[in-house]
Amino acid sequence: MVRTRENSATSKPLTVIAFVLAIAALYFGRTVFIPLALALVLSFLLTPFVSLLEKIRFGRVPSVIVVVIVAFALIAFGSWGVAGQLVEIMVRIPDYKANLDEKIDSLHGAGTGELGKASASIQELGKELSAVPGQVSSHTDEQARQARSGHPIQVQVTPPAPNLVQDIGALLGPLASPLETAVIVVIFTVFMLVKREDLRNRAIRLAGRGQLSRMTQAFDDASRRLSRFLLLECLVNASYGLVFGAGLHLIGVPHALLWGMILAVFRFIPYIGTWAAAALPIAMAIAVFPGWHQAGFAFGIFLILELIVANFIEPLLYGSHTGISSLAILVAAVFWTTLWGPVGLIVSTPLTVCLVVLGRYVPQLHFLEVVLGDEPALPIEQHYYQRLLAMDQDEATTIAETYLKENKTARFYEYLIVPALRMAEQDDYFDAIDQKTKRFILRSVRELIEETGDKLEATAPSEEGLQAGGIRSSSLLTKSDTNISCVPLRPGSDELVNTMLGQLLRSAGFSALEVRAHAIEEAMAEVSQQESSFVCLSCLPPFSAASARSLCKRLRSSFPSRRIIIGVWHLDGGAEVARERIGSGAADLIVTQLSEAIAEVQRLTSEGALAEMSKAENV
């Protein structure tokens, strides 16, 4: 145990050091890692198309070549069209100057009004304060002063006009780096698509033979999730841009198809990409048209589309397939942009999906799933118990009521309340909580159980109602005539679970009689006063097996004809572990779930009813 703790303590600094070194490698090696990341994303995107061609026996290499050529041809064609349209817009900007000046003057109110006068006064005052007395600002005066003082006048030499080769070099110079990156991306993409199974197997081997099953699940999950997400995102963004461009064309905005293409591409950038792309056609509408109506219409089209797509279409199609929280998407966008610039912003979401999948299947990287994943940080029962520990009854009640609205009462008790009480008992056993907190937890849970029980009894169908509905049967008569004594082993949590069991038994049609937690003699006396067919003993771990065994023996010797059921609620290992601790002959049945106890009582009651009917027929 000590060695395990030492190893765990030693592994944490090593994990932090490895994490820092990985970030440094990603930053300083971005020349290699950026094309590699882009190729990885493209390979996930294009793999379904390559597989489709392979299914029609087109061959691996020809399929990859065809898909890559088509994909990059579309990218190049779109980029060339966008660039040409943007150049045309830049050339025609002077034609829009008069309209823009008119819009600016209308916003400023042509310098009239109190606000315009105040603005002009502030600008004039700023000019006077910024002026420096005695400052010589004229280049001609400076030259004249140098001539009078006898100093030589500076002569500026104008270089000769560049030739054609220099013009081509100046034009292609800024494009050299993107073209180099594009070539490397193409090579990496082709290699990954052709050798994808080999790369997968090598990565699994690097993880070790003991991680074969886990890493296989990780790769399958990552490839399936990423491929589906990227394909759906491409489809949604393309449709979004097409509809937006069609809307702009209808209201007369120039270059509507261009703006639709830009919006479709920019939507791959989280959060800011969509709004930045929508601002361009709105600005164009402001510059081209004399009024503000077309700009308002363009913004209205964008706003309606964004509300529909972001709130309905995207969550329906792939909102649950990324596995990333909204905050993690924002943090990942900032992180990858800081490392790799604009390219990091584009690939941030796919790369983060890969990290979340690794965190799900690699134990050393589990913190990545907790930090980046969209799963709740705490399971619902732990969240409820944590709020009780903080003595926040309002939020704890809200969590419980929300869960109860979505689930039946039996599931609510079994998967929320009982696990929370079990955690409280375990913390109390190890002195992890004080008695004040323990009393608060028990009081809060008791109030919630009583309120839930009142609603359950109010909505439960009565026997008269069942009879009026024509569904009265011998099984219902047998249930209502069956008395069940519910006995808790200890005060506190056992009593609360005992109350929940009684409520559920009564809602199932049985006559459940709850016994308070007393000393064994008092409990025996109270059970003897009840004419019951079953005795259900409730206890929560960590319970005293000796006490449970002793009470069962006393019940067995005093009431030999009654069936005894022990509920060791929510015990790890199930009924087998409970039988080992208590003893197989102590009770007729040992269960660990409330639903299991009710099902067993129903089964035993039905068997008893059938036996009585058979006996009556023989007589």
C-alpha angles and dihedrals in degrees: 000000000000091000091050092052091047091051091048092050091048094048094058096065089043090053091051092048091048090049092052092047090050092053091048091050091050091051101044093038095047091120088069101027097053095060089041092053093046090049091049092053092046091048091055089048096048099038094088091054092048090049090050092055091045091055089061088052096253094142131248100262097041090047092052093046093049094047094046093047092049093045096049092041089057090048092049093045092050093046092049092049093048092048092050093049092048091051090051091051092050090051092052096047092099088059089061095048096095092051092047091049089052091051092049092049091050090052092049092045091237090282093295129125131042093289092052092049092049091049092050091049092051092049092049092049090050091054092051093049093048094052115101116210116238094015113147109219103165118095089203093056089050091053092048091051090051090050093052092049093051096245118139117259115243113247120207115215115213113213118232120266112275119253128231095272091053091048091053091047092050090049097047096038096085090043095053096084096046091046091050091050091047092053091050090048091052092051093047092046094051092047093048093049094048096044100031096125091047092050091048093051092048091052090050090050091051088056090059134250092273090061096052097114094040095048092045089056090046094053093044091048093046095047094045095045096043095045093049093045095048094046093049092044091052091049094048094045094047091050090046092052092045094052092044092050091049090051092051090049091054093054091046103251109158120245092017093163090054093054090048091053092047091050092049091053097042092053088074086069108083119246103331098049097072095048093044091052092047091052092064099064090040089055089047090053090050091050098045106039124060096223134046098245098094092048089051092048091050091051091046092053090049094046094050092047093047093050092049097044098040097044103034116012101041096045089047096049107034109346091113097038100071096062091208126122120234093246091050091054090054094045091046091051091053092044097050092041090054090051102040108011122226092348090058089054091056097047096037096100098047092046091048090052088056091051092050091051091050090050090052096054105026111070094206090057098043090116088069091063091047094049100038105024126099094226115110112273089230129028113251095256092050091046090052093047092046091056089050090051088053088050090237099145095169096058092039090053091047091053091049095046092048091052092046092053090057099040140042121262094253092054090044091056095039101047104028115023101035094048090048091051090047091054089049091052091048093049090047090051091055093041091245094137132040124239094253091060091044091053091048091052093049093046094049093047092046092054091049092049093049092049092047091047092053090053091045093053091045092055098038113107114245124229090246090054091050090049091049089051091056096244100109110132141167090261090059090049090050092050095049091047092050113096118200123193112212111202125184119213096215138011119263119027095016089056091051093051088046089055091050091050091051092050092051093047091051091048087053090057101262128124103242120187116195121215121204120235108266138146113296094260093052092045090050091050092051092048091050089058091057118078096217134157095205135038115202115196116201126203134158125214132287084048132156107259090194092056092047092048092048094050091048092052092050091048091047094050094044099041108027094165096056123092112238121210122183118203112201093182121219095348117171109244095028130235094334092064090044092053090051092053099042102028129255095251098050096086141011092242137011117200135173103198131060092227090052091053092051092047092051092049090050091049094049091045092051092049090050092049092050091048091052092048091050091048092050092050091051090051 
